[in-house]
Amino acid sequence: MGNIYAERIKSLRELMKENGWDAVLVGASDPHCSEYPAARWKQVEWLTGFTGEAASVVITHNHAGLWTDTRYFIQATAQLEGTGVELHKLRVPDAVPIGSEVEPVRARCLLFLMVCAGVPRRFWTSTPHFPEPLLPKNSAMK
């Protein structure tokens, strides 16, 4: 059996091909850009194995890249080993911009993969549930 993360990226690429998508951008945060998102929003971790809080992933048909800053270079290097995901270092001289592999003229569709959109449910079948609200739904704030 291959690396589980490489298999997940392969499945995502199959979905991309079926839908005519050239690239998928996967963010590491929730819709509120929380510093520490709930498990529901850890799609970068699920897809690549990278557990750092700051990263973006771009998957194309022939490249998988993860962009993160200097705080996570050592961690990302170790966690991405064997996944087929290339580390792109941000905030260093000659840094490669996020998504530079996507030719703007050729890219028909750049999908922002958010768990709430339901896109990955096809292969992320154990998606964590949304966090429960702190207050009951019918309570009035006073």
N, C-alpha and C positions, 0 to 999 in steps of 0.2 A: 504494500500500500504506500502511496506517495504522501507527501506532506499535506496535511489537512487544509492548510491555507492555500497552497498551490491548487488543490482540488476546488476550493471555493472560488478562486479567481477564474479557473477554467469554466465553472458553471456560470459565473457572471458573464464571461465572454460569450458563452452560448446564448444567453439571454440577450446580450447586445446584438449578436448576429441576427437572431430571430426578429428583433424589433428595428433593425436598421440604425442602431446607435453607433457612433464612431468612438465615443468616449464616455466614461462615467467618472464623475468627481464625487468622492466620498469624504465628507467632513467629519471631524472628531468631536462635534459638539451637538447640543440640542438646539431647538429653535430659539432659545433665549441666550445662547452663547454662554452657558454656565461654565464656570471653571472646572467643576467636578460633576459631569452629567450622570444621570441615573443609568443603570445597566441597559435600559431600553435604547439608549442613544450611543452605545459603544460599538458602532458599526465598523470603525477602523480596526478596533481590536479583534472583532469577530472575523473580519475579512483577511487581516494580515498577521495577527498575533502581536502587534505592537501595542503595548499598554500605556504608553506615555499620554499625557493630557493634551499635547499640542501637535497635531499632524493633519495633513490633507493627503489623500491618495487619489491618483488619477490612473485609471485603467483604460488602455486602448487595446486594439486587437493584437498589437505586437510589443506592448510595453506596459509594465506595472511599476509605478513609482510612488514613493512616500516622501513627502517634504516635511521636515521638522527643523527646529532650531538647535543651537549649540548645546542646550541643556540635555538633549536626548540622543546625541550622536553615538555614544558608546552603547547605550541601551538598544537603540534601533539597529545598530550593526549586529548585535547578538540575536535579537528577536526576529529579524528578517532573514536570517541565514536559512537557506533551503526553501524559501517561499517563492522565489522568482521575483520578488519585489526589490527594486533598486532604491537605495537611500539617496535622496537629493538633499544636500545640506543648505539650509537657509542662513542668511546673515553672515556669510563669509564672502571673501573676494571671489568674483566670477561665479556666483551662485546661479544655478539653472532656475529660471522662473517656473512657478507652478503651471503645469499643463503645457509646457513648451513643445511637447511631442504632438500636440493636436494642431494641425494646420487649419487656421480659421476659415479659409476658403473651402476646404474639403469637409470640414466637420458639419454634418447635417444636423446633428443633435448632440448636445452636451447635457447629460442628465445629472441633476443633483440628487444623489441617492439619500433619501431621508426615510427612516424606518416608518414614519407615519404615512408615507405614500403607499406603503404595502408592496413596493417593488421587490425587496429581497425575500419576502415571505415564501416565495417559491422554493428557495433553497436554505433560508434561515428559519427553519420550522420551529425552533425553540426561542423565538423572539421574546424577550422579557416583556411583561405587561407594563403599561404606563404606571408611574407611581401613584399611589392613592392620595387623594386630597387630605390636607390636614384637618379640614372642617367637614362635617357632614354636608351633603349637597343641599339639603333643605334648611340649613341653619342661617339665620340672619346675623350679619356682622353688626355689633353694637359699638 
